[in-house]
Structure formats: structure tokens, C-alpha cells
Amino acid sequence: MSLAVRRLLASAGLAALLPGAALAQQQATIVTGRVTNAAGVPLVYADVRIPALSAGAITRDNGTYQIVIPAARASGQAVMITARVLGYKGKSVQIALQQGGTITQDFSLDANPLQIGEVVVTGAGTATSTEKLGNVRNAVDSTLIQRSNEKNVIEALAGKAPNVEVVAQSGEPGASAFVRIRGPKTIRGTGQPLIVVDGTPIDNTTNSTGSFLGSTAISNRASDLNPNDIADVEILKGAAASAIYGARAGQGVVLYTTKSGAPGPTHYSLRSTATIDNVNMNVPLQTLYGQGSLGVAGTCTATNCSANPTAFGSRLADSVPVYDHWAELFQAGYSIDNNLTISGGGDRTNFYFSGEYLSHDGTIVGPHNWYDRAAVRLKASHRLLDNLTLSGNFAYADVSADFVEKGSNTSGLLLGALRTPPDFNDVPYLDPVTRLQRSYRFPHPGANSATTSRGYDNPLFIANQDVSTQAVGRTFGNVTANYLPWSWVRLNYTLGADYSGDERLLGLPQSSSTFARGQVIDATYTTFQLDHNLTATASYTVSPSLAGTVTLGNNLNVRDSRQVYVVGNGLIAPQPFKLENTVDRNPPTTTETKIHSVGFFGQGTLDLWSQLYLTAALRRDGSSTFGQNNRWAWFPKASVAWEFTKYLNAPNSIFRFLQRPLSFVSFGKARLALGESGQEPGAYQTLATFATTSVGDGGWGPSLTPTQAGLGGLRTSTTKPQDNLKPERTKEFEGGVDLGLFGDRADAHFTYYRDNSSDVIFLVPLPRSSGYSFQAQNAAKILNVGYEVSATFRAVQTADVTWSIGAQWGTNDNFVTSLSGAQFVDLPGAFAGAPGAAVLGSRVGVLRGNDFARCGITAGLTGCGSAPTGALWIDSTGFPVLDPQTRVIMDPFPAWTGSLSTSLRYKKWQLSALLDVKHGGQVWNGTRGALYNFGTHKDTEQRADCPTLTTCTGNDKVFGQGGWFDGPVAGPGAGKAVPIGENWYTGLGGGFGPVASQFIEEGGFTKLREVSVGYTLDGDWVERVFSLSSIELRAAGRNLVTWTKYSGIDPETDLGGAEVGLRGIDYFNNPQTRSFVFTVVLNR
């Protein structure tokens, strides 16, 4: 090889090496390390960030992180790196970024159980830090949501905060959940709080396809949210906290924040959860006496005969088979819930994606008890400029379900099942010959009986043949722009939308007792909400001891709901359930409601000496629902928070003498808050409206449509328009103390509040001569007064073991202080005989009804002597008598509620549990009353022999003694033994008699709400074998045990569900369930 060639190759080789040398000189800088607590325990999901470079990462399950800095951005400069995670104090250190090197920076974070310095979202685009809050803070993080193992984000709040009442309608898949904060403050509506997700209000209505007293369970719309997407929840309890939302916050506000991506490597997580459900309580039934009455067996052997409806027949011989009409309806329910999340980001863009598919088959036998939810969410942000960040948050949910009839409904599952005598076999529910429904009241259907009512439907026919489907498509989310024109000014704009289309089909087959010819209800519910929120926040610092912020904002909101409801009567053929397959149809009902509102608000904060924090805000709202003479309403609030331990421990404090005796108080804050919030009137109560709906005769008879002989017609509303209508208003005073104790090893929080609700709206009766029946008026006042206490003790905090115990307690007294001359106002949601009401001098939501005559209460009684007030009056026959005066007979409100929780970690094992307690409160067990009348309840096994209702013998009882209406008695028949049998159960002592008070039961309970045990697999071998960073395994239970004196299906039940505000009504409600949950989480 010539010298020239060798020189050429050498030059080429050198040229080839130059890029490599240059590349070596431009290698990226890697910042890595581990984040632990003070005991050395790794902290997962800690946010490690270099703010100057907008670079960061999230720690893995072993606490490690890694940040890659491009070579062009590392030039040896000094930068601050910060590590933060919820529950710990953030820490910042300075590092030097050397190009091409690896920098190791570990963090040990001290516990911050009070979350001092953490940013708290306070609503409507405003935020502050924990120590500056002048009102109580109740937050629920994602860990607690996931531990709840609930499929409904509302139900997941049960037991998580004092005076936050959560009640599930039933254990059915997709059943609604009701939430109320600090007692009822309104008479109309449900009294539930405003639900806000990522700054945008969303729809959480509940609408039954039929009557909420019958029909089926149905979902509340917040159940469309995927619980796995929730990062944390802030509960704005009272007017002092929620006034920033003005006329929509009278019942409080619940703020849900969804998870977000963070800078760092892409993180994948697959969570699979399998659940087994079982009915947790039953209704006791008798099995000794068969169908019939007066001790004589009923006979019904002919085709199309109608059998005796009661089980007061003869005693069954041992050879006669009996059937368990409870157990035959229920089976194990199953659900599978799969969630995939992908999140990550870089120095400018962060993203979070999730997908869920839930399939839930319920505990009721048959094919019509299921709920499916498919949901996706994409949440991303991009820093377009150094001072401009754009973000979007979009979610879609596809929900489909099928529900089973319940409640006060002759086609309801338990109404027919529990009334069925024990000697009647519900199987087969179709006659083998005619293939038509057979029931205990119609056991031998003939071929010509397809459109004949069965009296009460066979429950297995209901479970297998009735249809009540729902199909929901929902899209909701928002776009946000965050702009910093100057370092001290921040502009934030959010435009959010929420749209849902809900299609319903309810099909009753021919021979159904509700409508024997068969019926189809086809309904569509469409809701749309558009919310615009603009805020500008300026921060100022006058001196180290004087700083603050000023915020101005504007909100515009539009809500549009539409309903199309068509009823088809008389099926032409047994199937399909289509309107086209019906003989005639009622005039369609179309309803559309539009509400427009606008709000302007301002808020100022003042921070003094880093220990005294003042906040004042004012909002002015206008709404299309306000009366013409009250177009605008003001809602102010003010609060003060004083971190008194800073002053107490200062060298020049005049309270220096308290430093030693109070040395165990590591943090102390006193707070006071005043505020006002409102509740909008219902739509169109200010206008004269017309409708095409039918006109009834005031009874059970037929109705007439306004359209006759081809001529169109309209009917006027029975409600007179009200020009002076204004929003309901709640004025609140709240005060309390937050304490950190023993070096923050423990914390405690004490709160007192007093809520005065005025201008409360209800429909005031008008004289018929006015041409109307009612007019909405701001005519009531309601008072709520309560106390709240919560505490946490972190008993053990070591590298291998952590153990904490938490407790919460709350009490709320509710009083109706004015009804503008009325003594009571009836509420929707109760069953006949025990109407719910707001009663002057009592509460909102008590039940009114009849009681037995009692000394000192019932007028005109003689022979009471020295008997105490309330003694049961017994007439000469030995029986009590009716008090004809309707009174308050039931109070569903507990004396107090509370919870006790614990969380234990031993190395990689985790154990947690939650006890939920409701002390006091009552439930009307209408189911027991009805079953007394039919002779199927277990209590009626003890019965007299009754050849006639006036000649009964045996089963003698003395009222007031031996467990039979124990308590003081008086009157001429006191102490006299009387026979108790069909004479009593179908008369004054039964649920179809006038005395509803005897079926009021104690509704208190203690529930093992949650318990779980988990183990985490991590380490190098997990990554080597499975290519995963960790595997989480967890077994859990939900509502495993209930301790209660209540004899019905569950003290935590309600007939109307989340559609009404009245609680404590049990009338053939479908039951609650206990759940066993198994979860596997794969992380990468």
C-alpha cells in the first residue's frame, strides 16, 4: 500500500472518529437517586423536579428516580432540585449540572401529616395552601378511593369525612348513591352537593324511568366516572368554604381532581379487579302456615282461579314441602374491572391516558341484573411558551345496564316474593302447558289469560322476563390555558363541557300485574352543560411580613336538559318490547329545561408575619331561574387563620411561659370563617307554563288529554308564576382548631358550625279561586348546628413497620324554624301512610303518621291516672286504640356518626380497615308491616287460632309485658291478656292498618366498611423475570359485617335512592351486598 493511500485512510479514520469524540463531549447528564421518609422507607410517586429546566420524574415503587438532561442544557450551572410527595414536607437542594456525568442526589423527607405548604384547590379557579385555610379541610386521596373498592365515586366517600352522609340505594349493579353534607338545607330537591371535576361542574342527577317509589334502581350520573382516575377529592362542606360557587353551592361542593402525567419515563399500570358479591342480610319469613285465611287452607285448583292472598291458612304438615322465597332469588354476583393507565412526559409535555372496562353481574337471578361501563380519559398539558401552558382533559363513558323492578310495585321483585306463602312453589314460573305466567294468586293460568293480571307477579317471572335497560353515552372534559404575562400575574381560562345521552327501555310482559296487557316505556334523557371560567390572580409581596393575592373572575354556565317519554300500552305480540308492537300510546311527553347563569367574583388574601392569614371574597350571581324582581344575588365570605404556635414559640412572645407545658403541640392553627352560598330556584317557576299532559280526575280514574276531536289543546300549570323568587341562602359561621401533636406524630381537628338557611323555597297552597293550586315562595327557614372531630395517631414509624390509627366523629342537629304559618310541608319519596315532611319545630325529612293513643299525648283519654306521658292506652278489650291525630313518628337522623380506621405496613405487607358507625336514627320498615298483613313474616309464626276475626284463642299477649310492646301502659284494659293472630295482623297491628309508628325501628349500625391485605413484589428479580417494576397483590372485603338492631334488609337503604332527599324508607327495597375483592396490579 502506497504512503498516499495510507495517509488517505488515516485521514478518513480520523474523520470518522471526530463525530464520536464530539458526541462523547455532548453526552446527556443523568440525575438519579432515591426518595425515602425519615425512617428509610421508599416513597412511591414522589415528584422530583428541576424547576429551572422544567425537567422531572416520578419515583418508582422502590423510591428511585432518574432525570435525563440533554447535553445542550447542562453547562456546569447550579440548579435547585426539589422532591415532593403528599403527606411529606418538600425538600430542595442545589446541584451542579456537569455535562455528560451522573449525579446522585438522595432525599429523606420528613412527615407532613397536616400537609402544611401543600396547595389546596378551593374552587372556581382559586387555590391556597393548607395552613392558610380558614375553614376545615376534608380531603380524600386516591389511596383511600382505591381501598374502598367501590365502583361509584360517590359511594367511595362513605366513612371518609365527618358529617358527610353517603347512602347506597341497594347492592344492585349501577344503583345510585346519595351524598349529603351537614344535614338538609332545602325542602325541594335532593339536597346533594354540586359535583365538580377538574374545575368543571358535571351532572349528577338521578332519574327513574318510572316512579321512584317503584320501577327500578337507577344510576346517579357521577357513577359514569372511573374511580381509578381520581387523584384526590376536596369536600367544601359549608357556605364559608363554597361561597365562591355562589348560587349553586348551597348544599356544599365536592371537588374531584383526576390524575395527571409528570415528567419522566413513561409509566404503565394494569389493574385487574375481580369481585364476588353476596346479599348481606335477609328478611325473616315464616314456614309453618300455608296459604289461606282463618286457619283454613286456601283452595284454588280450577283454571284461572284467584287464590287467597294471605298465609293465614292451616298449619302445614311435616310432609308438606316449604320453599325459601328469599334464597331462591339470589346468587353470587361477579364483576371484573380492568384498568390500563399510561402516563409520563418531558420538559414541556405531560400526558395521562386511562382505559377501563367494568362488567358487573348482580346477585339477582336471571339475565336482567347487570351493569357495564367502558371509559377512556386523555389528559395532557403542553408548555407552548415559557409562560403559556395549554392543557386538555377529555373523557368518554359508555354505560349499559339492565335493572330489576322493586319497591311499591305489584311487578316488584320482593313485593310478590315475600308475600308468597311458604307452601307455594314459584318454580316453574311459566305454566308447563300454556307457557304463561303462574303466581301464587293465579296458579293455573288458562290459555286465554295472557292479558289477565296475576295480582302479584311471580318473582322469577320478574327476574327473567321484565326488561329495564339503559344505554348512556357521555362525553365530558375541558380545555385550559394558563398564562403568566408577568411573574406576579397568572391568567387561567377553562372551558368545560358535559354531554350525555341516556336511552331507556322498560318492558312489562303480558300478564304483568302492573299492566296486564303489557306495556313499553321508551324514554330518552339528554343533558348538556357548558361552563366558562376565567380568573386573573395577582400576587404581591410588600415585605417579608406582608404578602398576599388578589383574584378576579367570571363564570358563565349553560345547562340544557331534554326528556322524551313515550308509553305504549297493550302488546300486540309478546315480543319484542318496541313501541311499534303496542296497540295504543299515550301522548308523548317532551320536557326541555334551559338554565343560564352568570357570576362575577373577586377574592383577596393577606398574609401577615407568615402566621396570620386573612381571606375575603365576594360573588355576584344572576340566573334565568331568579324572579324578575330579584335578578342578582350577592354571596360574600371571609376567613382568618392564625398559626398560633409560631407566635407561641417566638423568643419575644408574651406567652413564653406556655412553651414548656405546650411543647407537645408541634403545630397549632385557629380558624374562623363566615360565608353565604345559595341554591337556585327550579327552572320556570317564575313563568306561566302550558303543557299537553293529561288531566286526571283527582283519583285512580281515567284521564283526559287536552287534544280532543283532532283539535289541539294545552293545559295551564297548576303552579302560579312568582316574579319575586330568589335563591335560597345559607349563612354559615364556622370555627375550629387544627393541631399537630408530639412532633406531628399525631394530629387533631375540631370544628363547630352554625348554618342558617333562609328564603327556602316550597310550594305554598293557594285557594282554588285563584285558578292555581300552588305558588313557589321563599317561605321557610332551616337551622343546622354541628360539631366535627377527627384525629390520626401514627403509632409506629420505622423502616420496616408503620402503623396509624384514625378516628372521625360528627353530629348535626337540624331544625325547621319557620314555614311562614304552615306546620308542615310534605316531601317526595315516602310511601302512603308515612309521608315525609319538613315539620315546624322538628326536622326536614321526618315521617308523619298515626300512632296508638298514648297518655298525655292523645286528647280525651280517661283512666291514665299517674301513668307517665307516652304510656300506651289500652281499652277494655285489652287492645290499644288509634290516635287519630297525625304526628311526627320517625326521625331518620342519627345522634352522631363516626368512623375508625387503621393502616399497617410491615415491610412489603399492607393491612387496612375501616369501621363506619351511625349511632341512632330510625328506619320505617314498611316491608315488615306489609308482611304482617299477609302472614308471611317470621313474627307471625306466633299466632292465635282464629275461626273468625272475633273468636281467636291462644298466643295470649299482654301489652306492655313479656317483650310485647314493652313499656308503661294505662287504661281500663291494662294488664289484660288478649289473643294475637290474624285478628291483629290484618287489623290495627298490620302494615295496611292506620298505625305506621309500630314499624319504626332503630336504624343505627356499625359496619366493617372496608378491610384489605396486600403484598408488593418488587426488586431486580421482578424486572428481570417479568419486565415489570412491581406487582401488587391485594385481597379485600367491603361491607363484610353489619352490627345492627334493624330487622330488615339493611339499615343503610332507601326506597327512592338518590332521586329524593328523604331517607329511612324501606318498602320491598332490593337488598345490599357484601363483597370480596381480589386485585392484581402490574406496574412498569
PAPARO-479633 format. One record per residue (C-alpha): x, y, z negated; residue in three letters. Coordinates in steps of 0.001 Angstrom, whole numbers, plus 500000, padded with zeros to 6 digits. Each point is the difference from the previous one (the first is absolute). Layout:
<sites>
XYZala...
</sites>
This chain:
<sites>
500000500000500000met501408503369501012ser500708502720497485leu497333502195501604ala497371497328499590val501000499406496370arg499775503748499313arg496565500128501661leu498676497111497880leu501481501497496856ala498315503322500772ser496709498220500643ala500299498091496746gly500730503179498091leu497026501675501605ala497831497063499005ala501134500292496378leu499302503727499752leu496180499689499759pro500402497368497309gly502318502283498055ala497592502865500424ala497130497749498936leu501941498928496945ala500493503631499116gln496212500570500367gln498682497069497976gln496877500608497921ala500184500556496262thr498122497504497836ile498621500996496604val498971497006497962thr499317499093496402gly497536498636497482arg497240501666497987val499152498576496566thr498332501145496813asn501938500691496833ala499873496309499103ala501476498963503357gly496754498710501506val499894500562503803pro497417502561501099leu498174499126503191val498569502622502402tyr502165502757498531ala500409502909502415asp503677500874500523val500417503119502071arg502581502544501202ile497752503082500416pro502545502097501848ala500139497418502802leu496381498795499758ser501390496486499701ala498942497356497562gly499012496421499250ala497751497916497767ile501533497471497608thr499444496326500603arg498784497473497451asp503484499736498463asn500250503777499645gly502523500518502795thr499839502604502729tyr501981501053503056gln500040503315501870ile501804500294503326val501293503486500838ile500991500578503664pro503650500954500422ala499082503365501457ala498228500959496750arg502779498950497597ala502920502384499856ser501187499635496425gly497368502415498659gln498550499699496502ala496283499164499810val497520499129497302met498454496527499948ile496875499398497935thr498284496834498765ala496361500046498915arg497334497435499176val496640500344498282leu500284499592496242gly503669501020499787tyr501845503298499853lys501661500895503270gly503754500389500106lys502244501931502404ser503785499789500493val502414501580502434gln501968497918502484ile502483500810502762ala499136498600503430leu503251498703501489gln499690499014503637gln500105496272500676gly500135498933496371gly497751498160497567thr498867501858496893ile498578498085497061thr497700501959497720gln497989498191497332asp497205501558497953phe498742499192496518ser496656501710499450leu498466500765496649asp496363499162499398ala497503502785500648asn496739498446498811pro498269503384499887leu501182500673503570gln501340503421499049ile501042501876503126gly498060497705502319glu497843501714502626val496270499555499406val497436500570502750val497233502173498582thr497810500194503099gly499147502270502942ala503643500271500993gly501247501010496536thr502537498206497830ala501942500507496792thr502267498049497671ser498800497871497109thr501173502222497176glu498162503008501488lys496574498358500071leu497504501650497684gly497545497114500235asn500304496301499262val501632497880502660arg498725496526500847asn502059498321502695ala499867496446501347val502980498789502010asp500164497348502711ser501250497339497601thr496811500215497956leu497862499996503146ile501690496816501238gln499805498307496602arg496242500579499965ser499655497642503003asn496854501857500989glu498907500367503597lys498200503286499317asn502149503033499114val497238501308497719ile499695496773498022glu503791499942499601ala499677503002497633leu498146497993497328ala501706500301496629gly502710502329501315lys498940503317498411ala497845500995497009pro496438501135500740asn500211498784503587val497050497624500359glu500246497397502783val497227497465500627val499893497386502758ala496534499278501374gln500708496266500096ser502726497514500842gly498826499650503601glu502477500719502796pro499746503670500932gly497680500992497136ala500154503657499022ser501908501438497053ala498806503002498018phe502260502536498266val499051502820497645arg502268502368498048ile499146501435496569arg496310499203500136gly497118501160502226pro499836503692500838lys497193499908502541thr496485498624500246ile499766499435503725arg502492497890501919gly502432497500498588thr502298502290498022gly503118498498501566gln503186502011500642pro501294501380503272leu502471497585501626ile503025501565501715val502629498027501937val503283501735500861asp498384503385499601gly496884499274502093thr496549499308498465pro498455496744501187ile496542498464499960asp499186497661497086asn496246499680500376thr498050496793499446thr496832499407502041asn497884496884499690ser498341498673503120thr496787499536498029gly499045501042496473ser502887500196497545phe497749498196497480leu499786497040502367gly501582499419503383ser503692499054499655thr503248501192498506ala501841502427502256ile503438501587500110ser501015503456498903asn501969501550502825arg503230500500498018ala500290496211500143ser501177500461503603asp503395501045498610leu502751497411499744asn501101499919496317pro503491498958501067asn500422503404501683asp499483501941496765ile503132501545498465ala498340501732497060asp496727501433498746val499430503261498143glu496691500408498174ile498846503600499574leu497505499431497251lys498342503268499182gly499232503446501298ala503247501382498572ala501978497681502269ala497727499816503043ser498828503623500350ala502315500404502995ile497446497863501926tyr497161502340499042gly496436498938500790ala500912496376500774arg501828499191496750ala497246500067497397gly500411496275499328gln503806500028500095gly502428499068502761val502049496864500656val503121500628502106leu501450496985501827tyr503467500356501517thr501078497349502485thr503497498621500370lys502581501719502196ser503222499047501687gly503391501209498781ala503432500436501573pro502021496830500153gly499897496559501552pro496674498708501215thr498227498076497249his497618497140500792tyr497563498471497547ser497471497222500531leu497525499444497168arg497665497001500096ser497375499605497303thr497642497054499516ala497100500310497560thr497604497461498529ile496768501426498537asp497504498420497638asn496818501352498441val500969500991496464asn496639499910498148met496599498468500591asn496384500419498956val498869497292497533pro497053497960501286leu497737497453498309gln499815496410501287thr497307498423497746leu496714501194501502tyr498730499738503520gly497837501985502374gln496504500830498799gly498241501925497259ser498338499426496620leu501984496796499598gly498500498420503119val502166499053502961ala499206501855503161gly498793497963502925thr500590501057503566cys500117497105502434thr497926501222502923ala501432501644503074thr500304503781499579asn498961499859496347cys501075502792497651ser501632498721496807ala499840501444496511asn502777502625499691pro500972499300496372thr501837497273498087ala497599499679497054phe498958496521501048gly500407496739498118ser503210498841498392arg502058498090502535leu500635496318499464ala503603498874499740asp499603498204503311ser499077503200501877val503011501550501708pro500736503643499257val501997502391502129tyr502485502696499168asp498634502926501977his503000502136499084trp502847497668500864ala498479498925503314glu500409503544501332leu503677500563499310phe503328498629501109gln503610501085499860ala500681503094502083gly503252500562501862tyr501838502901501519ser503216500481501928ile501535503469500204asp503094500530502167asn501843503317500002asn502982500994502138leu501854503259499383thr502908501466501921ile501618503194498786ser503199501939500356gly501440503081501615gly502984502167500711gly501145503473499226asp497074501566501880arg497314497351500479thr498300497738497465asn497280497472500676phe497707497540498244tyr497892497406501814phe497660497495498436ser497587497377501218gly497540497974497963glu497580497170500647tyr497697498944497170leu497609497070500294ser497785499440496967his497413497219499693asp497792500406496932gly498672497705497314thr496433499732501336ile499372496882502046val499160500343503665gly501503501941502904pro498838503507499066his502267501063497138asn503223501359501460trp501992503172500595tyr502866500620502443asp502204503070500255arg502685500740502556ala501898503232499407ala503019501762501445val501749503196498946arg502804502028501569leu501491502814497987lys502994501896501347ala501775503306499623ser502564501751502175his502138503021499091arg499707501828503280leu502092502916498753leu501928500429496799asp497039501943498639asn497119498292501825leu498716496498499305thr497086498396501816leu498260496906498695ser497103497796500939gly498034497432498055asn497560497825501923phe498001497019498772ala497427497721501562tyr497827497434498246ala497770497395501598asp497626498514497422val497406497299500526ser497893498283497373ala496904497971499277asp498101500404496721phe497348498023498100val496672501391498795glu499783500851496296lys498089501820497293gly496337500981499914ser499242498195503209asn497780496975500601thr502618498930502536ser502771500580497448gly502354497136499211leu499695499839496218leu496427501263499698leu498675496845501624gly502724497665498750ala499719500760496296leu496192499930500026arg500006496511501524thr498937497306497479pro502732497488499113pro498108497031501502asp499797501470503509phe502734499023502421asn500964502892502281asp501706497534502350val499159499814502824pro498949503599500438tyr498478499127503390leu497196497469500129asp501313496850501724pro496942499799502259val499003503582500827thr503504501498499576arg498370502931498206leu500945501510496664gln498824498184496901arg500090501622496571ser498754499124496537tyr496860502089500581arg499471498599503505phe501489496498499918pro498223498397503007his500027502403502948pro497791499032502880gly500822500535503645ala497712503047500042asn501684501733497012ser502946501648501768ala498661503461499194thr498596499248496554thr501708501535496955ser501668497540497620arg499338502182496952gly503676499842499079tyr502538498795502523asp502036496857499508asn503432501333498971pro501792497589502326leu497839501258502863phe501068503550499105ile503678499055499833ala499944498172503330asn497416501777502145gln499756503689499035asp502401502349501767val501353503351498820ser503041500928502041thr502125503110500081gln502599501108502543ala502043503119499259val502589501728502107gly501763502810498191arg502787502385500953thr501414502508497554phe503180501952499428gly501604503382500486asn502784502005501584val502114502365497935thr502463502771500742ala502360501207497290asn501889503180500816tyr502543501972497963leu500444503415501674pro502156501031497044trp501480497999497165ser497397501407497602trp496899499601502177val498329496750501038arg497096499720502438leu498008496788500130asn497218499174502438tyr497996496776499933thr497278499001502431leu498233496820498959gly497165497965501445ala497907497041498880asp497666498167502376tyr498081496778499450ser497356498097501903gly498051497473497933asp497654497587501771glu497554497950497900arg497707497107500806leu497633498535497429leu498000497001501117gly497246498315497994leu498896496683501540pro496392499004500431gln498408498755496747ser502079502426497928ser498068501142496972ser500935503637500587thr498563499994503526phe498541496660501046ala499823500741503733arg503704500734500021gly501680503358500163gln503029501660501563val501611503216498793ile502532501547502354asp501805503011498564ala502994502119500914thr501761502357497596tyr502508502450501459thr502047502433497943thr502548502584501054phe502012502432497908gln502490502607501153leu502132501777497430asp502377502907500584his502260501177497171asn502575502775500236leu502201501124497117thr502843502466499604ala502168499738496894thr502589502542498952ala502507499208497262ser501715502720498022tyr502712500197497363thr500364503285498158val502497498734497463ser501061496658498483pro497117500381497568ser497335501221502427leu498846498220503161ala496882498771501671gly497967499517503163thr497095501595501826val497775497932502303thr497282501167502380leu497842497589501935gly497003499458502228asn497873496880500476asn497395499252502663leu497967496824499862asn497344498535502281val497994496865499155arg497598498322502378asp498056496841499148ser497478498302502241arg497705497047499477gln497844498098502453val497700497478498319tyr497612497730501906val497767497298498504val498574497243502163gly497145497897498597asn498900496533500993gly502526497750501710leu498875498681503372ile502371497046499753ala501816498897496812pro503281501221501484gln501793502248500821pro499791502893497543phe499631502677502647lys497541502857500277leu499032498693503422glu498850496806498264asn497382501778497869thr496327500574500674val499766503600498809asp502317502647498622arg499581502812497539asn500769503466501362pro503794500393499933pro501418502142497223thr502803502286501043thr501713502129497399thr502796502468500526glu501691502084497332thr502540502735500685lys501852501917497303ile502442502838500626his502080501477497207ser502781502548499703val502289500791497096gly502653502577499222phe502272499466497043phe503028501401498266gly502196498746497220gln502823501568498029gly502455498431497585thr502350501619497530leu502879498129498361asp501452501667496888leu503233498959498277trp499739496540501615ser497475498987497365gln496802502046500385leu498031499428503195tyr496931502004501026leu497699499207502913thr496978501905501288ala497922499291503088ala496826501208501665leu497937498497502800arg497097501510501938arg497753497522501815asp497168500354502457gly497878497124501270ser497088499455502347ser498257498237497085thr499947503151497851phe496821502072499906gly499689503158502062gln500218502128496882asn503086498198498628asn502318499597502961arg503260500076498017trp501265498613496709ala503173500665497988trp501938497288498157phe502830501170497695pro502502498061497916lys502875500819497649ala502391497897497940ser502998500303497730val502570497341499163ala502639500507497311trp502922497617499666glu500321500804496310phe502887497633499282thr502321502267501982lys499197502833497656tyr499972497789496928leu503540498773500720asn501414503385500993ala502734501338497658pro498049503206499301asn496611498360499518ser498024501181496985ile498897496373499643phe503517498657499568arg498938498445496696phe497784497606501980leu502787498712502225gln501038497243497634arg496545498721498947pro498853500136503643leu503197498598501468ser498058496931501181phe498070502279502431val502242500087503072ser497459501855502150phe496926501968499076gly497569501981502116lys496819501757498966ala497495500872502703arg496765501916500418leu497888500323503132ala496779501694501060leu498307499519503322gly496823499880502032glu499065497678502835ser496808499362501897gly497735497513501695gln498398500976503300glu496217499805500318pro498639497354502306gly499677500891503650ala496887501802501259tyr498425500603496586gln499978503677500950thr498000499407503211leu496502498968500993ala500399496681501826thr497760497807502136phe500134496277500663ala498298497286502043thr499974497538497082thr496788498238499072ser497555501301497392val498977497553497287gly496877499913497879asp501906500143496735gly499707496285499288gly500864496679501627trp497618500516502870gly500681500760503661pro501614503173501277ser499226502278502910leu502421501497502478thr499658503688500973pro499879498977503646thr496475498913500970gln498288499277503324ala503126500896501910gly500219503441498413leu503217500767498168gly499870501165496435gly502223501054497124leu499489499986496266arg501293502664497676thr502330499175497180ser498542499655496517thr502944502071498683thr499615503776500079lys503060501913501289pro502051501907497429gln501737503230501025asp501736500493496654asn501732496626499779leu503629500114498875lys502590497364499164pro499946498182496703glu502785501313497785arg502135498308497343thr502012502155497616lys502696498132498131glu502262500639497064phe502799497482499553glu502817499882497484gly502576497449499077gly503520498952499084val502535497810501835asp502788498472497913leu503176498083500676gly501111498126496886leu503180498322498765phe502158501072502903gly497129499428502435asp499776496393498868arg496307500761499522ala497548502600501262asp496538501080498898ala497342502282501479his496988501545498255phe497218501908501771thr496753501687499001tyr497554501411502546tyr496635501679500088arg498110500187503308asp496929502191500356asn498121499320503229ser497437502632500927ser497783500727503000asp499534496220500302val497554499284502795ile496934497794499859phe496630499921501765leu497508501937497906val496347498928500473pro497699502574501590leu496207500246499914pro498319498337502950arg498363503309500839ser503413501253501140ser499969497555502898gly503129498315498644tyr500851497446497360ser503466501153498904phe502605502706500292gln503723499678499318ala500994502384497218gln503133500757497961asn498111499097496847ala502042497709497713ala502998500157497680lys502197497073498961ile502761499805497400leu502859497484499915asn502429499970497073val502810497512499661gly503351498902498674tyr502733498051501771glu503108498324498619val502690498024501795ser503352498681498810ala502845497842501234thr502703498328497927phe503075498631501739arg500958497475497360ala502994498412501743val502249501547502639gln503048497838500791thr501653498733503164ala498258496633499716asp496782500852498187val497536502877500205thr496688500011498176trp497420502764499810ser496543500257498454ile497379502552501021gly496653500981498520ala497207502344501074gln496852501147498228trp497252502395500955gly496585501093498849thr497429502233501690asn496751501381498597asp497454501095502572asn497035502249499174phe497219501552502067val499618503442498437thr497390501535502303ser497474498888502623leu498195503351500333ser496933498844498107gly499923496370501132ala500622497191497516gln501496497578502510phe500881499584503686val499883496541501569asp503064498641501804leu500221497543502890pro501414496533499453gly497790498443497313ala497388497277500187phe496318500508499235ala499231499970496278gly503354501456498980ala500625503179502023pro503310501784499613gly499829503653499093ala501756503115498822ala498289500662496676val500135503279498113leu501991499560496804gly501264496624501197ser502187499047502970arg500010499796503769val499359496372500906gly498124498640496994val497021497699500589leu496469500927499034arg497363497394499283gly497709498471497424asn500921498440496677asp498039498144497359phe498194502141497434ala502376500994497185arg499542501670496659cys500901503654499881gly500132500181503796ile496622498892501344thr497097502274499138ala496941498689498152gly501494496935498300leu498742498970496562thr501488497573497540gly503626501016500447cys500363500819496318gly503645500472499090ser501285498251503102ala502944501784501616pro499607502020503164thr500161497666502960gly498517496994498202ala498068497765502423leu496259500279499376trp498147496674499948ile496219499866500352asp497715497560498229ser500587497293502632thr503692499860499106gly501128501558503287phe501440503445500737pro498014502432502134val500831502435502768leu501028503575499303asp498289501805502907pro502413502939499842gln502844499843502529thr503352500691498325arg503739499661500528val500679496297499551ile503515499545501385met503294501869500059asp502549498502502421pro502851502214498818phe502681498376497853pro501142501433496695ala503540499784501369trp502064498294502640thr503618498961499937gly502653497712501335ser503122498244498786leu502769499100502433ser503408498391499810thr502851499430502406ser502913497662499310leu503061499333502141arg502574497341499225tyr502767500029502590lys498108499198503213lys496732499015498318trp497151502490499614gln496863499663497874leu497188502537499701ser496493500065498564ala497118502440499563leu497094499802497541leu497060502269500836asp497577500883497196val496569501591500022lys498640500398496468his496277500588499802gly497557500885502708gly496938498012501009gln498704498061502998val496391499361500944trp499820496267500687asn496948500024502244gly501002496588501308thr499450498430496560arg496656501734499670gly498765498689503345ala501186496466499248leu498123500050496687tyr496846500662502004asn500733497050502311phe501100497642497231gly503394499200501526thr502339501824497600his501873497857497494lys498361501861497111asp496563498737501079thr500950496383499315glu498879500744496448gln496272500269500655arg496648499268498430ala497423497624501486asp497385502192501637cys496864498264501371pro498737503554500390thr501714503316499422leu498015500443496760thr500351496489498513thr503775499490499767cys501593497860497286thr503599499309498984gly503241501943500338asn498869502300497216asp501983503203499576lys499847502821497493val500836503389501458phe502957501506498172gly501356496669498729gln502116497040501084gly501540501636503031gly496633501013501426trp500007503804500388phe502029500257496797asp499555503216498048gly497500501770497775pro496301499455500707val496776501421498579ala496278499892500599gly497170497655499088pro501470497004501782gly503581500325498738ala501405496618498990gly497365497986501862lys501223497066502120ala498671499919503550val500480497570502923pro502303501201502776ile499471498525503419gly498390500847503307glu497647502285498089asn502931502243499047trp502308499644502999tyr497330500854502566thr498564502785497887gly501490502609497739leu503265498069499669gly500723499634503707gly501689502155502567gly496744500604501878phe498439501394496836gly500216503650499030pro502758499755497347val503327500412501792ala501999500829496856ser500240496362498898gln502268499245502960phe502568502634499127ile503279498294499083glu503408501056498817glu502133500648503062gly503426500335498417gly502804497716501084phe503685499218499877thr501394498718503289lys503329498470500808leu500000502243503032arg503422499086501349glu502788497555499215val502921499117502251ser503336498230499946val502616500427502693gly503516499039500938tyr502407501700502416thr502479498065502097leu502895502133501205asp503760499856500308gly502327499165502822asp498654496472500416trp496518501334500828val501413502142502766glu502257497213501192arg497316497315500099val496867501990500866phe501418503240501462ser497947501820497353leu501011502407497267ser497527498549497498ser496991497740499535ile497346500808497414glu497705497296498623leu497021500881497824arg497006498251498469ala497264502120498474ala496498499957498623gly497242502595500212arg497082500146497534asn500981496584498644leu498210500320496664val497140502201498825thr499102500264496333trp496489501433499638thr496675499580498230lys498138500621503228tyr498001496952501119ser499639500885503682gly502298499577502990ile502463502646498832asp499797503216497952pro501976501695502767glu497312499948502640thr497434502294501506asp497063499482502311leu500479503116502120gly503793499847500299gly501876503128501060ala496944501363501812glu498463501360496783val501338501534496818gly497837497982497603leu501858497217498188arg499028496968497910gly497224498463502150ile500051496211500427asp497158498561502063tyr501048496880501901phe503308501597500936asn502471497754501742asn502750498960497550pro503539501168499320gln503034497764500565thr503336499054498480arg502965499680502343ser503235498043500153phe502544501716502235val503213498707501560phe502360502371501788thr503195499619502014val501941503072501110val502864499805502493leu502281503041500088asn502698500836502508arg
</sites>
